[in-house]
Each structure stands twice: as C-alpha cells, then as structure tokens.
Amino acid sequence: MISKNMTDALNVQINKELFSSYLYLSMSSYASHIGLPGVANWFFIQAQEELAHVQRFYGYILSQGQRVILDAIEKPESEFASALAMFEAALVHEQYVTGCVNDLVNLAVEERDHASQIFLQWFVTEQVEEEENASDIIAKLKLAGDQGGGLFMIDKELSARVFVPAAA
C-alpha cells in the first residue's frame, strides 16, 4: 500500500493529465478551425494518450488500495497564433509535466516506495518521448515556415498519426 502523501500526489497528477488532454483537445479544435486537419489529428491523438495516462494512474491508485479523488479541470487556452505556437506551447507544457513526474519519482524515492518508483519509470520514459516528438515537429515547422507547401506537407504527415494504446 502507498502512503496518503503519495496517494494525494498521484491524485494531483491525474488532474494534470486530465488538463493535458483538455489542452490538446482545445488545440485540436483550433487547428481544425483554421484548416489544418493533420495538426488537429495529431493533437486529438495526443489528447487520447493523456487520457490513457489518467487510466494508468487511476488503476495504480486503486491497485494500491487507495481512492482516486478527482478535482476541477482548469480551462485551457483556446486561441493560438499558429501551428508553430501550438507545438511550442505543447513542448512547454510537456516540460512542465516532466517536472511533475520527476517530483513524483523523488517523492517515491524519499518514501522508499519501490512499487511507485517502478510504476513511475514508465512515465519518465514517456516524457522523454513526448518532449522529443514536440521538439521534432517544432524543428520541421521552423524549417518550413507557417505558410505554403512546407506547412501543407507537415500537416499531411501529422494526419497519419493513429492512437495506439501502450501495453500495460
């Protein structure tokens, strides 16, 4: 069983993951509205991934004999200057989430909570991938610019992304 302190921290993280999904749904909606269906698809898939993260935390808390407590979800930003601005905001957000995951790992280490340390390692690896994905797209968008054929090609590439649930 995990401590109350760890349970509370994991419940806070569930809220952050729900906000992440909400933010990416907002970005998806905006991208769709401005005619970038590939970008919209990428962010919609990202929103689904964040919900899968919620499910992992939810299941872990319950498996440890604790209770999940849900809190209000903050309203996300809904206007963006460009596709590049959306991905830059996504990267900043993922860096924030990485810090939150690292804080959870630090708490697990401090509490000598080996089960939570093992559980959280998946998220440590996931955050490396999340930041890398956003950074790669930012680099492409900067190279292509916000207008014309380059943006069209990147949008088309992003439309190919599909949601693949991670193995449990």
C-alpha positions as CSV (number, residue, x, y, z in Angstrom):
1,M,0.0,0.0,0.0
2,I,1.2,3.5,-0.7
3,S,1.2,6.4,1.7
4,K,-1.5,9.1,1.9
5,N,1.1,11.6,0.8
6,M,1.9,9.6,-2.4
7,T,-1.8,9.0,-3.0
8,D,-2.5,12.7,-2.8
9,A,0.3,13.5,-5.1
10,L,-0.8,10.9,-7.7
11,N,-4.4,12.3,-7.5
12,V,-3.0,15.7,-8.3
13,Q,-1.1,14.2,-11.2
14,I,-4.4,12.7,-12.5
15,N,-5.8,16.2,-12.6
16,K,-2.7,17.4,-14.5
17,E,-3.1,14.6,-17.0
18,L,-6.8,15.4,-17.5
19,F,-5.8,19.1,-18.1
20,S,-3.3,17.9,-20.6
21,S,-6.0,16.0,-22.5
22,Y,-8.3,19.1,-22.3
23,L,-5.5,21.4,-23.6
24,Y,-4.7,19.1,-26.5
25,L,-8.4,18.8,-27.4
26,S,-8.5,22.6,-27.4
27,M,-5.5,22.7,-29.7
28,S,-7.1,20.1,-32.0
29,S,-10.3,22.1,-32.2
30,Y,-8.3,25.3,-33.1
31,A,-6.2,23.5,-35.7
32,S,-9.3,22.1,-37.3
33,H,-11.0,25.5,-37.3
34,I,-8.0,27.1,-39.2
35,G,-7.9,24.3,-41.8
36,L,-5.0,22.1,-40.5
37,P,-6.7,18.7,-40.2
38,G,-3.3,16.9,-39.8
39,V,-2.3,19.1,-36.9
40,A,-5.9,18.7,-35.5
41,N,-5.4,14.9,-35.8
42,W,-2.0,15.0,-34.0
43,F,-3.4,16.9,-31.1
44,F,-6.6,14.8,-30.9
45,I,-4.4,11.6,-30.7
46,Q,-2.3,13.4,-28.0
47,A,-5.5,14.1,-26.0
48,Q,-6.3,10.4,-26.2
49,E,-2.8,9.5,-25.0
50,E,-3.2,11.8,-22.0
51,L,-6.5,10.0,-21.1
52,A,-4.6,6.7,-21.3
53,H,-2.1,8.2,-18.8
54,V,-5.0,9.1,-16.5
55,Q,-6.2,5.5,-16.7
56,R,-2.7,4.2,-15.7
57,F,-2.6,6.5,-12.6
58,Y,-6.2,5.6,-11.8
59,G,-5.6,1.9,-12.0
60,Y,-2.4,2.2,-9.9
61,I,-4.0,4.1,-7.1
62,L,-6.8,1.6,-6.9
63,S,-4.4,-1.4,-7.1
64,Q,-2.7,0.1,-4.0
65,G,-5.9,0.1,-2.0
66,Q,-6.3,3.8,-2.2
67,R,-9.1,6.1,-3.5
68,V,-9.0,8.3,-6.6
69,I,-10.2,11.8,-5.9
70,L,-11.0,13.9,-8.9
71,D,-10.7,17.7,-8.9
72,A,-11.9,20.5,-11.2
73,I,-10.1,20.9,-14.5
74,E,-8.7,24.3,-15.4
75,K,-10.0,25.9,-18.7
76,P,-7.3,25.5,-21.4
77,E,-6.1,28.2,-23.8
78,S,-8.2,28.3,-26.9
79,E,-6.5,30.7,-29.3
80,F,-3.1,30.2,-30.9
81,A,-1.1,32.4,-33.2
82,S,0.0,29.5,-35.5
83,A,0.7,25.8,-35.7
84,L,4.2,26.5,-34.5
85,A,2.8,28.4,-31.5
86,M,0.7,25.4,-30.6
87,F,3.6,23.0,-30.7
88,E,5.8,25.4,-28.8
89,A,3.1,25.6,-26.1
90,A,2.8,21.8,-26.1
91,L,6.5,21.5,-25.6
92,V,6.4,23.9,-22.6
93,H,3.5,22.0,-21.2
94,E,5.3,18.6,-21.6
95,Q,8.4,20.0,-19.9
96,Y,6.1,21.1,-17.0
97,V,4.6,17.6,-16.9
98,T,8.1,16.1,-17.0
99,G,9.0,18.1,-13.9
100,C,5.8,16.9,-12.2
101,V,6.7,13.3,-13.0
102,N,10.2,13.8,-11.7
103,D,8.8,15.2,-8.5
104,L,6.6,12.1,-8.1
105,V,9.7,9.9,-8.6
106,N,11.6,12.0,-6.0
107,L,8.7,11.5,-3.5
108,A,8.7,7.8,-4.1
109,V,12.5,7.6,-3.5
110,E,12.1,9.8,-0.4
111,E,9.4,7.5,1.0
112,R,11.3,4.3,-0.1
113,D,8.2,3.4,-2.1
114,H,9.7,0.9,-4.5
115,A,6.4,0.0,-6.1
116,S,5.6,3.6,-7.1
117,Q,9.2,4.1,-8.3
118,I,8.8,1.2,-10.7
119,F,5.3,2.4,-11.8
120,L,6.6,5.9,-12.4
121,Q,9.5,4.8,-14.6
122,W,7.1,4.2,-17.5
123,F,6.1,7.9,-17.2
124,V,9.8,9.0,-17.1
125,T,10.4,7.3,-20.4
126,E,7.1,8.5,-21.8
127,Q,8.0,12.1,-21.1
128,V,11.3,11.9,-22.9
129,E,9.3,10.7,-26.0
130,E,6.7,13.4,-25.5
131,E,9.3,16.2,-25.4
132,E,11.2,14.7,-28.4
133,N,8.1,14.5,-30.5
134,A,7.1,18.1,-29.9
135,S,10.7,19.3,-30.5
136,D,10.9,17.4,-33.8
137,I,7.7,18.9,-35.1
138,I,8.8,22.4,-34.0
139,A,12.0,22.0,-35.9
140,K,10.1,21.0,-39.0
141,L,7.7,23.9,-38.7
142,K,10.5,26.3,-38.2
143,L,12.2,25.0,-41.3
144,A,9.0,25.0,-43.4
145,G,7.6,28.3,-42.1
146,D,3.9,28.9,-41.3
147,Q,2.8,29.3,-44.9
148,G,2.7,27.4,-48.1
149,G,3.8,24.0,-49.3
150,G,6.0,23.1,-46.3
151,L,3.2,23.6,-43.8
152,F,0.9,21.6,-46.1
153,M,3.4,18.7,-46.2
154,I,3.9,18.7,-42.4
155,D,0.1,18.8,-41.9
156,K,-0.3,15.9,-44.2
157,E,2.4,14.0,-42.3
158,L,0.7,14.7,-39.0
159,S,-2.6,13.3,-40.3
160,A,-1.1,9.8,-40.4
161,R,-0.8,9.6,-36.7
162,V,-3.0,7.0,-35.1
163,F,-3.7,6.2,-31.4
164,V,-2.1,3.0,-30.3
165,P,-2.6,2.3,-26.6
166,A,0.6,1.4,-24.8
167,A,0.9,-2.1,-23.4
168,A,0.0,-2.3,-19.8
